[in-house]
């Protein structure tokens, strides 16, 4: 059917040593994190929240990408669709870490302390929403909904390789449309619950879309890195061409600019209104070394990607695109650090072993889960009706 030679399976034989090493790293990091929760809880709980939010975001961004490609009948990404499908395998791990984070509610959230709420009229007014039982139920509900949608979308895609039924593509399109509607609401609420309520006296009406822009930007960058790595390793060498890289580069470029647009919109509206309970958020992040981190945040998430990916040739250049995406991935960690840590580090940001261990563990687990999932199924959706269009993509 296709003139391009396809190797349908991805084997781990030549990478078994690396994956064993990463599995060991993830296990050691998990043990050290648990150790830190016992002896340095004030430092480790926020970093565990950050690491889990980062990993969960990668998995969710993959589901969003799959849904967007499905509802728009976009065939160009079919040839490497197994990559975002494999990325969703991190979601069950994120759900387990989320359950662990429930034990750290009192270390993370001011509104969880009865004595604090009793002396704070604003927190009393918000207590109908910000209370432990309802918080836990909502959090579990978010993860359950996202995981079910991810499972259904991926399962049907894999089933199509067995049956060749084109109706599965149409059914996934309807499921994807429903997911995008549900996700837009649930992720907005989740970002407010898990991140914004760390500072419960502050609020932003575009905090959800700001978090979404960062989630999708980082997810696209991570997916692009994985595609390039698989291309260099051989399995996707004849499957993914410069046109695919160009389209991925355009998406990274576009959502980097979108992230900056939302970041600036949130900042300038709060600055212009100059309402005390709103400006305190940015005042805290412009004081001392936090101000330097604010600049670095903008550089890594927008300025560097924007300048680097502005020319057409850089989006088609594997090496340049890989480096830019790695910068974006680091930038997303900086962005989450900038959002989460100021309440716990009111003077200056501190970066040490406890800031890195949970993130190293999550990153290692993400790589292992993704590659092991890729090895379980056909690397390319061989019976997808849009596969030929993707294999012969030319832009």
Secondary structure, DSSP 8 states (H G I E B T S, - for coil): --SS----B---GGGHHHHHHHHHHHHHHHHHHHHHHHH-HHHHHHHHHHHHHHHHHHHHHHHHHHHHHHHTT--TTGGGHHHHHHHGGGHHHHHHHHHHHGGGHHHH-GGG-HHHHHT-HHHHHHTTTSSHHHHHHHHHHHHHHHHHHHHHHHHHHHHHHHH--THHHHHHHHHHHHHHHHHHHHHHHHHHHHTGGGGTT---TTHHHHHHHHHHHHHHHHHHHHHHHHHHHSTTTTTS-HHHHHHHHHHHHHHHHHHHHHHHHHHHHHHHH--HHHHHHHHHHSSTHHHHHHHHHHIIIIIHHHHHHSSHHHHH-HHHHHHHHHHHHHHHHHHHHHHHSTTT-SSS---SHHHHHHHHHHHHHHHHHHHHHHTTSBSS-TT-TTHHHHHT---
